[in-house]
Amino acid sequence: MKIAVAGGTGTVGKHVVHAARERGHDVVVLSREHGVDVHGNVGITASIDGADAVIDVLNTTTLSTKVARAFFSTATTNLLAAEAQVDTAHHVVLSIVGIDEIDTSYYAGKIAQERLVRGSDVPHTVARAAQFHEFAEQIASQTTLGPLTVAPRTLSRPVAAREVGAHLVSVAESEPGGRAPDLVGPEDDTLAGMIRRMYAHDRTSRRVLDVRFPGAYGTGLASGALRGGQGPQRVAGTTFDQWLESPDHHG
Ligand SMILES: NC(=O)c1ccc[n+]([C@@H]2O[C@H](COP(=O)([O-])OP(=O)(O)OC[C@H]3O[C@@H](n4cnc5c(N)ncnc54)[C@H](OP(=O)(O)O)[C@@H]3O)[C@@H](O)[C@H]2O)c1
């Protein structure tokens, strides 16, 4: 198959690309680094022409509801319009387990994105995964000031981005199914707990504050909704401690 990966240079995108190539697929990467701006609608059609499937793992980093909705709505609309033009047989979008009740901040963008995909005539599958083990690194890099890291109180069932990448390729190889089983990790954990274990593993001497964020966003994160469990689930095998020992953790 020929598979186009929108966001193929990102945290999960690079694993999607690796898994697809390992399985013998022809892969094309869409990212600004590769001269394709999905949000700005530059170069999409030419790059996905002839692809049997498009996997969308684009991202923007924001806590603003307005910015998140605008980014994911515009990028998804542009991508789906290009796919309709070249008759792409399968659009696969990665979303996040358990976000239904948290229609605010970053998750509002993901909910808007899912709606656009579900309402599209392009054959599609929405594949949700729990937060990545890599999320501990991503958050710590954004919320550390000197000897202190602030972790928003979050309960989830984290999963290795490598396993999410392989899962998305399996989904792309299958018929469009509307919704794939949620992919979750093997254990519940809090973000603060993950970051503390990461610092202990890396011998980083830093305090981690577990802070409940205000408002509906903070309530949603702390509620455990992000563990999922409403519909069918697939449980991935790599624990957070195994991931810490793997080359995927840049300690
Ligand atoms: N982090 C988690 O725990 C988690 C859990 C479940 C699902 N997800 C979902 O996984 C997806 C990917 O997240 P991630 O953390 O892997 O993302 P990431 O590391 O931030 O990577 C984002 C990717 O998007 C590309 N990109 C951004 N703007 C673009 C544009 N205008 N045009 C083309 N490419 C663009 C980036 O490449 P350039 O900068 O070169 O353009 C990069 O390849 C997101 O949709 C997120 O909601 C994340």
The ligand as an SDF file (V2000), in Angstrom:
LIG
                    3D

 48 52  0  0  0  0  0  0  0  0999 V2000
    0.4660   13.2930   23.2400 N   0  0  0  0  0  0  0  0  0  0  0  0
   -0.3830   12.3550   23.6190 C   0  0  0  0  0  0  0  0  0  0  0  0
   -0.2860   11.8160   24.7320 O   0  0  0  0  0  0  0  0  0  0  0  0
   -1.4960   11.9120   22.6600 C   0  0  0  0  0  0  0  0  0  0  0  0
   -2.3420   10.8480   23.0190 C   0  0  0  0  0  0  0  0  0  0  0  0
   -3.3130   10.4080   22.1210 C   0  0  0  0  0  0  0  0  0  0  0  0
   -3.4560   11.0530   20.8850 C   0  0  0  0  0  0  0  0  0  0  0  0
   -2.6300   12.0970   20.5860 N   0  0  0  0  0  0  0  0  0  0  0  0
   -2.7850   12.7400   19.2780 C   0  0  0  0  0  0  0  0  0  0  0  0
   -1.6680   12.4090   18.4810 O   0  0  0  0  0  0  0  0  0  0  0  0
   -1.5070   13.3990   17.4810 C   0  0  0  0  0  0  0  0  0  0  0  0
   -0.0270   13.6770   17.3150 C   0  0  0  0  0  0  0  0  0  0  0  0
    0.5070   14.1510   18.5350 O   0  0  0  0  0  0  0  0  0  0  0  0
    2.0940   14.2420   18.7460 P   0  0  0  0  0  0  0  0  0  0  0  0
    2.3150   14.5340   20.1730 O   0  0  0  0  0  0  0  0  0  0  0  0
    2.7550   13.0460   18.1130 O   0  0  0  0  0  0  0  0  0  0  0  0
    2.4300   15.5450   17.8580 O   0  0  0  0  0  0  0  0  0  0  0  0
    3.7930   16.3380   17.7190 P   0  0  0  0  0  0  0  0  0  0  0  0
    4.9340   15.5750   18.2660 O   0  0  0  0  0  0  0  0  0  0  0  0
    3.5410   17.7210   18.2100 O   0  0  0  0  0  0  0  0  0  0  0  0
    3.9710   16.3900   16.1160 O   0  0  0  0  0  0  0  0  0  0  0  0
    3.1210   17.1620   15.3260 C   0  0  0  0  0  0  0  0  0  0  0  0
    3.3280   16.8420   13.8610 C   0  0  0  0  0  0  0  0  0  0  0  0
    2.4100   17.6690   13.0970 O   0  0  0  0  0  0  0  0  0  0  0  0
    3.1510   18.3400   12.0800 C   0  0  0  0  0  0  0  0  0  0  0  0
    2.4670   19.6030   11.7890 N   0  0  0  0  0  0  0  0  0  0  0  0
    2.0640   20.5700   12.6510 C   0  0  0  0  0  0  0  0  0  0  0  0
    1.4730   21.5960   11.9950 N   0  0  0  0  0  0  0  0  0  0  0  0
    1.4860   21.2440   10.6840 C   0  0  0  0  0  0  0  0  0  0  0  0
    1.0150   21.8730    9.4970 C   0  0  0  0  0  0  0  0  0  0  0  0
    0.4220   23.0680    9.5050 N   0  0  0  0  0  0  0  0  0  0  0  0
    1.1820   21.2200    8.3080 N   0  0  0  0  0  0  0  0  0  0  0  0
    1.8040   20.0200    8.2640 C   0  0  0  0  0  0  0  0  0  0  0  0
    2.2610   19.3870    9.3500 N   0  0  0  0  0  0  0  0  0  0  0  0
    2.1340   19.9870   10.5400 C   0  0  0  0  0  0  0  0  0  0  0  0
    4.5560   18.5200   12.6660 C   0  0  0  0  0  0  0  0  0  0  0  0
    5.5340   18.6820   11.6730 O   0  0  0  0  0  0  0  0  0  0  0  0
    6.1050   20.1550   11.2280 P   0  0  0  0  0  0  0  0  0  0  0  0
    6.3150   20.9180   12.4990 O   0  0  0  0  0  0  0  0  0  0  0  0
    7.3580   19.8590   10.4410 O   0  0  0  0  0  0  0  0  0  0  0  0
    5.0490   20.7460   10.3690 O   0  0  0  0  0  0  0  0  0  0  0  0
    4.7280   17.1610   13.3460 C   0  0  0  0  0  0  0  0  0  0  0  0
    5.1040   16.1810   12.4040 O   0  0  0  0  0  0  0  0  0  0  0  0
   -2.3400   14.6180   17.9300 C   0  0  0  0  0  0  0  0  0  0  0  0
   -3.4690   14.7260   17.1070 O   0  0  0  0  0  0  0  0  0  0  0  0
   -2.7540   14.2710   19.3580 C   0  0  0  0  0  0  0  0  0  0  0  0
   -4.0210   14.7580   19.6980 O   0  0  0  0  0  0  0  0  0  0  0  0
   -1.6550   12.5330   21.4270 C   0  0  0  0  0  0  0  0  0  0  0  0
  1  2  1  0
  2  3  2  0
  2  4  1  0
  4  5  1  0
  4 48  2  0
  5  6  2  0
  6  7  1  0
  7  8  2  0
  8  9  1  0
  8 48  1  0
  9 10  1  0
  9 46  1  0
 10 11  1  0
 11 12  1  0
 11 44  1  0
 12 13  1  0
 13 14  1  0
 14 15  2  0
 14 16  1  0
 14 17  1  0
 17 18  1  0
 18 19  2  0
 18 20  1  0
 18 21  1  0
 21 22  1  0
 22 23  1  0
 23 24  1  0
 23 42  1  0
 24 25  1  0
 25 26  1  0
 25 36  1  0
 26 27  1  0
 26 35  1  0
 27 28  2  0
 28 29  1  0
 29 30  1  0
 29 35  2  0
 30 31  1  0
 30 32  2  0
 32 33  1  0
 33 34  2  0
 34 35  1  0
 36 37  1  0
 36 42  1  0
 37 38  1  0
 38 39  2  0
 38 40  1  0
 38 41  1  0
 42 43  1  0
 44 45  1  0
 44 46  1  0
 46 47  1  0
M  CHG  2   8   1  16  -1
M  END
$$$$
